[in-house]
Amino acid sequence: MLRLKYILTTLFLLLISLSITFAQQRNFEAIESEKIAYITKELKITPSEAQKFFPIYNKYSDELRELKRAKRGETPQQANSFTGVKRDVIAFDAKEVETKKKYREEFAKILGQARASQFFQVVEDFNDLLRSTLQERQNNDRRKK
């Protein structure tokens, strides 16, 4: 009987964990959709440019996300073992700059040099807007309590 209780408790916790993960994934996808719409509008990307630009953008975004995970120590190799080695934050920052330069060249082939360079400012503007929106929601939630 006690063993059944443990199994049911474990299954319940697993279901809760999966539902939280699923909700976070939906939130990420919604934010990413808003980001793409914002980039498209701000850079005035035409439909034909979008067909070429966004597959490259997706590669860029994935590469940058993996780099940031590694910088925070969230890579699978680091999660499974403790090496005691400190991460070189400056090296990660340098790699981020290299990645941005590489993709700016790729973006320029589609959008032109000016809009390719403007892309990075547009992304920063979106991130600032997102942060302020989230901060505003948190402040409103606190006021309700």
Disulfide bonds with the S-S distance in Angstrom:
none
